[in-house]
Amino acid sequence: MCKAILMLHNFLPDCQSEVLKKLIFLIFMLCVLNACDTPSNQLEQILERGELRVVSRYGLTSYYNNGGELAGFEFELAQGFADYLGVDLKVTVPDNLSKTLNMIDNGQADIAAAGLTITRSRQNRLRFGPIYHEVTQQLIYRHGSTPPRDITEINSGQLEIVANSSHAEQLAILQQEIPLLSWTENTSIDTSGLLELVQLELIDYTIVDSNEMAASHSLYPELRVAFDISDPQPLAWGMRRSDDMSLQLAVNAFFEDIENSGYLDQLIEKYFGHIRRFDYVDSRAIHRRIQTHLPKYESTLKAAALAYDYDWRLLAAIAYQESHWNPEAVSSTGVRGLMMLTQATADEMGVIDREDPEQSIFAGTAYLTIMKNRLPERITEPDRTWLALAAYNIGLGHLEDARVLTEKNGGNPDRWADVRENLPLLAKKQWFSQTRYGYARGGEPVRYVGNIRRYYDIMLHHDEINRESTTPPPSQVNETLPAAL
């Protein structure tokens, strides 16, 4: 009966009230607690212990520490599911992928939220939830070396991959047609570590999923994609394979809810929306300037961040986008300094010398705060920051025009992903003629915010490497987070 109730929840038409759907799910929970189905099934055990146990892995696409706060696409999905069940979330990061799968097999963890590819062999071992993304497997090499034209040309070099990964399964399939194909499986480091080895020329090749490469490309500017070695493959959460369907039915219901509500799209935008065409020269330049220029301004950036409640690395990313950390920078329109202030903005903020780094940083941060504070209170983070940055670049009036157009075109004026699509319309007469403030180069703030988000990722990655070099991380991390009230 409990399964039938949850299946009814899953297949309710979109027009049904969310309150009704939650009520049906609550009835299902009560049914489970009263053991109307199999005694002590997996979902009931989670509810009784008050804790969802999730295994994940470190990385921009999964789980990482963002300035002291836990973040990551998989992490936020898992936290959302724990909140949905009304339990705490416990995240564990095993030493390697083999241990991750073993923890699911032996019941030490409930869900593997680790960007797992659905493969034939894994389907014999795990039960998978709904598909939420697709990736291809890509062969990676270092710029400067001769790129292989196809998989038959890599035997002269060293190919190293994560042990027990879907990449190993794919290579085994290819080996049936190419018997001489060989590779090494590394049990001690993850995908990010292997990318670092290729960057340092310690190995010749590795294989990475396309979403991870897109997220990591600017962090490893010397790396290149040679070609795909697989067709598109689906990603999903993995659970223990058994006759007990209780947890999978709850996961299915959760994913349907977040798809219908738009939350899944918001998460995809948050973590992947800023990834654009790779700029090799620009990415090399910021890595170099982090060493040569940033230290001069780091203490001032941290002071401004503390004064106005920002992550100092975000302010550093803004300053890099504005001036490449050159306090004497001047544009053709007359803006100047680290934060490229106009004369009008400098006068408004009480700046005497726009080329003084401290005055520029504090004034730019204060002005960004003014932009944030003038946005409607209902706009939440991170959209609030991205919209404020767009206003910093193009002006609040033009941003408001774009938000009006967004609403007219059926989008959400409070979501950066929707406003971003409508900003370029400000350069087209048929659209800007309908606005209050008229023509604007609306494509510029789109590129501006995208660049800052990319530089911010690089800053976070660089800071993480510095911390690891001074304090080696433990092999396993457990975080228990309270359920949302």
Secondary structure, DSSP 8 states (H G I E B T S, - for coil): -HHHHHHHHHTS-TTS-HHHHHHHHHHHHHHHHTTSSSTT-HHHHHHHHTEEEEE--BBTTTBEEETTEEE-HHHHHHHHHHHHHT-EEEEE--SSHHHHHHHHHTTS-SEEEEEEE--HHHHTTEEE----EEE-EEEEEETTS---SSGGG-TTS-BEEETTSHHHHHHHHHHTT-TT---EEESS--HHHHHHHHHTTSSSBEEEEHHHHHHHGGGSTTEEEEEE-S--EEEEEEEE-SS--HHHHHHHHHHHHHHHHTHHHHHHHHHHTT--S--HHHHHHHHHHHHHTGGGTHHHHHHHHHHHT--HHHHHHHHHHHHSS-TT-B-TTS-BTTTTB-HHHHHHTT-S-TT-HHHHHHHHHHHHHHHHHTS-TT--TTHHHHHHHHHHHH-HHHHHHHHHHHHHTT--TT-HHHHHHHGGGGGSHHHHTTSSS----THHHHHHHHHHHHHHHHHHHHHHHHHHHHS---S--EEEE----
